[in-house]
Amino acid sequence: MRLIGICLLLTTLFSSKAHAWGNRGHTLVCEASIYLVKDKNLKSFLLKKSQMLNHLCLVPDIFWRGLYPQSMIGNSTHYINHEKLNVSIGLVPLKYQDALAKLPKSLSMKEKAKELGSNWWRAEQFFRRAISEGKKKSAENFLINVGLMGHFVADNGVPFHVTEDFDGRKIGHSGLHDFYETHVPSLLGPEALEKIVASARNEKLGNADILLSMRQLASEAFKDVKFLIKTDPVKEKSFSKKSAIRHLDGSILLLWEPIIVKAMGRSAALLAHSIEEAYNRSGKPLFGESYFPFPLTPDYVEPDFFTP
């Protein structure tokens, strides 16, 4: 009966379109990060605002993606296509202008942004903004910026956000992106958060340079791509936008759950480190009992790293 239920749920969910971990995955990463924060005052503040942090981690997908013309550039902030530079992830320049310089000069800035993506630098932008707001002792704006940062850190931990063939279309595995990051995670049980936190405690990601940390996270995520393609239960290939037909039973959850938990744990570990680093650099403000309205729809923030 459990296997039948899993198959029915997967079939029902297949019609949805998701972006990076889907809503539940982003929420799990961001909530897990709170339990990994070491500073007692910061952790207490985040725990009391956990529902807000989780919501903010979803904003770039659920609100900002529909904005035009901003989303034309904004969409490229969710991924990094290192293959476009003909280098391994570990050799992608950490300065955005240096990375763009490796692309054909004939391309416009928007074309270059779409080709390469800019996920790491988007996370770093909100990291800087969080520090600035923390120095002002603005609890609300600090939370908003670390929450938005959390979205892009989580994106970077998804294997199919760090590779050019993001949906498996070139090899007949269309729909792999959504299948991995949304459908299978939706089957995780209520103990998923505890497993992610436990996994994250074993991670060594995170240093003073968030861009270096993001590159390291992407490198780890990319290592999972070959295994996921090899084990993707495709029984009828598709090289178009139409999803490949997959053999669906409970075995895929058993096979992929450890991969997904570890991937989410890596992102949660880096997010916790980055939140705490931003807090420390802003002088460890005592937010105390900070009361403010639930920030449902923060204004769209333009990327600020496209010009030198």
C-alpha positions as semicolon CSV with decimal commas, in nm:
position;residue;x (nm);y (nm);z (nm)
1;M;0,000;0,000;0,000
2;R;0,285;0,242;0,080
3;L;0,438;0,188;-0,263
4;I;0,103;0,246;-0,432
5;G;0,058;0,568;-0,238
6;I;0,403;0,687;-0,340
7;C;0,331;0,616;-0,707
8;L;-0,002;0,800;-0,692
9;L;0,155;1,100;-0,522
10;L;0,437;1,119;-0,774
11;T;0,190;1,101;-1,061
12;T;-0,022;1,378;-0,911
13;L;0,272;1,606;-0,853
14;F;0,427;1,562;-1,196
15;S;0,217;1,840;-1,348
16;S;0,374;2,110;-1,128
17;K;0,668;2,331;-1,226
18;A;0,926;2,394;-0,955
19;H;1,244;2,590;-0,904
20;A;1,530;2,455;-0,695
21;W;1,423;2,213;-0,423
22;G;1,059;2,318;-0,460
23;N;0,894;2,499;-0,173
24;R;0,936;2,223;0,083
25;G;1,305;2,175;0,010
26;H;1,388;2,543;0,051
27;T;1,195;2,549;0,376
28;L;1,381;2,244;0,509
29;V;1,721;2,394;0,427
30;C;1,642;2,728;0,588
31;E;1,481;2,584;0,899
32;A;1,765;2,336;0,946
33;S;2,017;2,619;0,932
34;I;1,868;2,778;1,244
35;Y;1,957;2,476;1,458
36;L;2,316;2,494;1,336
37;V;2,375;2,854;1,446
38;K;2,605;2,868;1,750
39;D;2,554;3,221;1,886
40;K;2,279;3,195;2,150
41;N;2,130;3,541;2,092
42;L;2,119;3,500;1,715
43;K;1,977;3,149;1,741
44;S;1,705;3,262;1,980
45;F;1,610;3,547;1,744
46;L;1,593;3,315;1,442
47;L;1,393;3,047;1,622
48;K;1,129;3,301;1,717
49;K;1,116;3,423;1,356
50;S;1,153;3,082;1,191
51;Q;0,826;3,103;0,999
52;M;0,939;3,438;0,857
53;L;1,283;3,308;0,762
54;N;1,129;3,007;0,589
55;H;0,891;3,231;0,396
56;L;1,167;3,470;0,292
57;C;1,369;3,179;0,156
58;L;1,084;3,118;-0,090
59;V;1,034;3,478;-0,205
60;P;1,271;3,472;-0,507
61;D;1,070;3,183;-0,653
62;I;0,715;3,253;-0,546
63;F;0,710;3,632;-0,593
64;W;1,009;3,761;-0,787
65;R;1,013;3,521;-1,080
66;G;0,694;3,671;-1,222
67;L;0,830;4,025;-1,233
68;Y;0,915;4,176;-1,571
69;P;1,151;4,310;-1,692
70;Q;1,344;4,246;-1,369
71;S;1,310;3,869;-1,392
72;M;1,491;3,866;-1,726
73;I;1,814;3,918;-1,532
74;G;1,684;3,784;-1,202
75;N;1,623;3,435;-1,340
76;S;1,992;3,393;-1,414
77;T;2,076;3,443;-1,046
78;H;1,944;3,097;-0,959
79;Y;2,214;2,891;-1,133
80;I;2,575;2,868;-1,248
81;N;2,677;2,701;-1,578
82;H;3,048;2,649;-1,527
83;E;3,072;2,444;-1,848
84;K;3,023;2,764;-2,046
85;L;3,369;2,872;-1,929
86;N;3,529;2,538;-2,022
87;V;3,671;2,502;-1,672
88;S;3,591;2,291;-1,367
89;I;3,377;2,452;-1,098
90;G;3,680;2,488;-0,876
91;L;3,844;2,713;-1,133
92;V;3,554;2,952;-1,194
93;P;3,679;3,305;-1,109
94;L;3,530;3,444;-0,790
95;K;3,513;3,795;-0,933
96;Y;3,207;3,811;-1,156
97;Q;3,363;4,040;-1,414
98;D;3,656;3,798;-1,450
99;A;3,414;3,511;-1,507
100;L;3,215;3,706;-1,766
101;A;3,537;3,800;-1,944
102;K;3,582;3,434;-2,037
103;L;3,264;3,442;-2,247
104;P;3,256;3,566;-2,611
105;K;3,287;3,944;-2,634
106;S;3,010;3,949;-2,893
107;L;2,752;3,868;-2,627
108;S;2,560;4,144;-2,447
109;M;2,558;4,164;-2,068
110;K;2,213;4,001;-2,050
111;E;2,326;3,724;-2,284
112;K;2,638;3,663;-2,076
113;A;2,432;3,658;-1,757
114;K;2,197;3,399;-1,907
115;E;2,485;3,187;-2,036
116;L;2,684;3,174;-1,715
117;G;2,432;3,246;-1,442
118;S;2,521;3,439;-1,127
119;N;2,397;3,240;-0,828
120;W;2,709;3,277;-0,612
121;W;2,723;3,653;-0,650
122;R;2,352;3,692;-0,575
123;A;2,401;3,514;-0,241
124;E;2,703;3,733;-0,170
125;Q;2,496;4,045;-0,247
126;F;2,243;3,961;0,025
127;F;2,527;3,867;0,259
128;R;2,666;4,219;0,221
129;R;2,322;4,373;0,265
130;A;2,264;4,171;0,582
131;I;2,588;4,303;0,731
132;S;2,488;4,658;0,647
133;E;2,146;4,618;0,808
134;G;2,293;4,446;1,112
135;K;2,524;4,741;1,169
136;K;2,213;4,961;1,171
137;K;2,062;4,723;1,430
138;S;1,764;4,668;1,197
139;A;1,636;4,326;1,300
140;E;1,368;4,319;1,029
141;N;1,600;4,405;0,741
142;F;1,874;4,175;0,868
143;L;1,623;3,889;0,870
144;I;1,494;3,978;0,524
145;N;1,840;3,972;0,372
146;V;1,963;3,650;0,535
147;G;1,635;3,488;0,434
148;L;1,677;3,594;0,072
149;M;2,040;3,482;0,087
150;G;1,915;3,145;0,206
151;H;1,725;3,090;-0,115
152;F;2,034;3,125;-0,332
153;V;2,253;2,918;-0,100
154;A;1,996;2,639;-0,125
155;D;1,984;2,674;-0,505
156;N;2,359;2,623;-0,520
157;G;2,332;2,291;-0,338
158;V;2,107;2,141;-0,607
159;P;2,313;1,939;-0,860
160;F;2,102;2,056;-1,152
161;H;2,160;2,422;-1,069
162;V;2,534;2,385;-1,121
163;T;2,534;2,217;-1,462
164;E;2,443;2,329;-1,812
165;D;2,211;2,036;-1,895
166;F;1,993;2,136;-1,601
167;D;1,696;1,918;-1,695
168;G;1,866;1,620;-1,855
169;R;1,722;1,695;-2,199
170;K;2,047;1,636;-2,388
171;I;2,056;1,276;-2,271
172;G;1,683;1,197;-2,288
173;H;1,615;1,250;-1,916
174;S;1,382;1,550;-1,950
175;G;1,211;1,636;-1,624
176;L;1,502;1,512;-1,413
177;H;1,544;1,854;-1,249
178;D;1,188;1,866;-1,117
179;F;1,181;1,496;-1,035
180;Y;1,489;1,520;-0,813
181;E;1,433;1,851;-0,638
182;T;1,057;1,852;-0,591
183;H;0,882;1,519;-0,636
184;V;1,115;1,289;-0,443
185;P;1,172;1,538;-0,156
186;S;0,795;1,568;-0,121
187;L;0,794;1,204;-0,012
188;L;1,037;1,255;0,276
189;G;0,884;1,182;0,615
190;P;0,840;1,418;0,911
191;E;1,183;1,319;1,041
192;A;1,350;1,481;0,739
193;L;1,442;1,801;0,925
194;E;1,617;1,607;1,200
195;K;1,811;1,402;0,943
196;I;1,920;1,714;0,755
197;V;2,042;1,884;1,073
198;A;2,234;1,571;1,175
199;S;2,394;1,545;0,831
200;A;2,484;1,915;0,831
201;R;2,675;1,883;1,158
202;N;2,929;1,666;0,973
203;E;2,991;1,926;0,702
204;K;3,302;2,144;0,698
205;L;3,176;2,403;0,451
206;G;3,205;2,771;0,525
207;N;3,484;3,023;0,564
208;A;3,520;3,400;0,574
209;D;3,479;3,436;0,196
210;I;3,120;3,347;0,103
211;L;3,205;3,331;-0,269
212;L;3,473;3,073;-0,203
213;S;3,227;2,882;0,014
214;M;2,963;2,892;-0,260
215;R;3,214;2,758;-0,511
216;Q;3,299;2,474;-0,275
217;L;2,929;2,395;-0,224
218;A;2,871;2,389;-0,600
219;S;3,168;2,156;-0,645
220;E;3,021;1,911;-0,395
221;A;2,674;1,931;-0,553
222;F;2,813;1,866;-0,900
223;K;2,961;1,535;-0,784
224;D;2,608;1,393;-0,751
225;V;2,506;1,457;-1,112
226;K;2,644;1,136;-1,265
227;F;2,493;0,913;-0,997
228;L;2,152;1,074;-1,027
229;I;2,151;1,037;-1,405
230;K;2,262;0,674;-1,376
231;T;1,988;0,589;-1,127
232;D;1,709;0,803;-1,277
233;P;1,431;0,545;-1,337
234;V;1,362;0,646;-1,700
235;K;1,180;0,382;-1,905
236;E;1,096;0,603;-2,206
237;K;1,339;0,882;-2,293
238;S;1,248;1,238;-2,392
239;F;1,479;1,499;-2,544
240;S;1,222;1,779;-2,534
241;K;1,038;1,980;-2,270
242;K;0,802;1,687;-2,230
243;S;0,919;1,483;-1,932
244;A;1,058;1,137;-1,984
245;I;0,840;0,854;-1,858
246;R;0,975;0,711;-1,536
247;H;0,923;0,383;-1,357
248;L;0,779;0,498;-1,027
249;D;0,786;0,290;-0,713
250;G;0,918;0,327;-0,360
251;S;1,272;0,227;-0,453
252;I;1,368;0,571;-0,582
253;L;1,296;0,729;-0,243
254;L;1,511;0,470;-0,068
255;L;1,792;0,526;-0,318
256;W;1,786;0,905;-0,334
257;E;1,690;1,003;0,020
258;P;2,052;0,983;0,151
259;I;2,169;1,195;-0,145
260;I;1,898;1,456;-0,092
261;V;1,946;1,473;0,286
262;K;2,321;1,518;0,246
263;A;2,275;1,783;-0,025
264;M;2,029;1,978;0,188
265;G;2,259;1,937;0,487
266;R;2,549;2,092;0,294
267;S;2,339;2,394;0,204
268;A;2,202;2,427;0,557
269;A;2,554;2,414;0,702
270;L;2,679;2,686;0,469
271;L;2,371;2,900;0,526
272;A;2,409;2,879;0,904
273;H;2,775;2,974;0,875
274;S;2,696;3,266;0,643
275;I;2,417;3,399;0,864
276;E;2,643;3,385;1,167
277;E;2,932;3,540;0,975
278;A;2,710;3,830;0,866
279;Y;2,590;3,870;1,225
280;N;2,945;3,874;1,362
281;R;3,065;4,124;1,102
282;S;2,777;4,355;1,183
283;G;2,886;4,372;1,546
284;K;2,656;4,108;1,698
285;P;2,358;4,340;1,748
286;L;2,120;4,240;2,026
287;F;1,786;4,219;1,846
288;G;1,607;4,104;2,160
289;E;1,227;4,088;2,138
290;S;1,197;4,239;1,792
291;Y;0,840;4,289;1,677
292;F;0,761;4,375;1,317
293;P;0,499;4,284;1,058
294;F;0,541;3,961;0,867
295;P;0,742;4,071;0,557
296;L;0,526;3,898;0,297
297;T;0,658;4,058;-0,020
298;P;0,996;4,231;0,005
299;D;1,058;4,462;-0,288
300;Y;1,260;4,313;-0,570
301;V;1,631;4,381;-0,528
302;E;1,827;4,448;-0,845
303;P;2,154;4,256;-0,881
304;D;2,442;4,497;-0,815
305;F;2,735;4,295;-0,948
306;F;2,700;4,327;-1,325
307;T;2,907;4,643;-1,352
308;P;3,272;4,661;-1,239
